[in-house]
Amino acid sequence: MKQTMPQLPKGFPTKERLATLRLEMDYELAVLFEAMEASDDVQMRLSKDKLRALREQWLQTRA
């Protein structure tokens, strides 16, 4: 699950999309934690950017 899931069709149930986003966020938080432990500034920045994008998708899905 290295990449964010592509946009799903509009008919995709919201509940399932939120569950998918939650899994993606959990995974990316684990990646961020590992990067923080390793003091990997590049990976920390990438993970934070991905988490911001996932957050935006979460907010759009919930709206």
C-alpha positions in Angstrom: 0.0 0.0 0.0 2.8 2.4 -0.9 0.6 4.7 -3.0 -2.7 6.4 -2.3 -5.7 4.6 -3.7 -6.9 6.1 -7.0 -10.2 8.0 -6.9 -13.0 5.5 -6.9 -16.2 5.7 -8.9 -18.9 8.0 -7.5 -21.1 5.0 -6.8 -18.6 3.7 -4.3 -20.3 3.7 -0.8 -19.0 6.4 1.5 -18.7 4.1 4.5 -16.3 1.9 2.6 -14.3 4.8 1.2 -13.9 6.2 4.8 -12.7 2.8 6.0 -10.1 2.7 3.1 -8.9 6.2 3.9 -8.6 5.3 7.6 -6.4 2.3 6.7 -4.2 4.5 4.4 -3.8 7.1 7.1 -2.9 4.5 9.7 -0.3 3.1 7.4 1.2 6.5 6.6 1.3 7.4 10.3 3.4 4.2 10.9 5.7 5.3 8.0 6.0 8.7 9.6 6.8 7.2 13.0 9.6 5.1 11.5 11.0 8.1 9.7 10.9 10.1 12.9 12.8 7.4 14.7 15.4 7.2 11.9 15.6 11.0 11.7 14.8 10.8 8.0 13.7 14.3 7.1 12.9 13.5 3.5 10.5 10.7 4.4 9.0 12.7 7.2 8.2 15.5 4.7 6.8 13.0 2.2 4.6 11.3 4.8 3.3 14.6 6.1 2.4 15.7 2.6 0.6 12.4 1.9 -1.3 12.7 5.3 -2.4 16.2 4.3 -3.8 14.9 1.0 -5.5 12.0 2.8 -7.0 14.4 5.3 -8.4 16.5 2.5 -10.0 13.4 0.9 -11.4 12.4 4.3 -13.0 15.8 4.7 -14.4 15.8 1.2 -15.9 12.3 1.6 -17.5 13.3 5.0 -19.1 16.4 3.5 
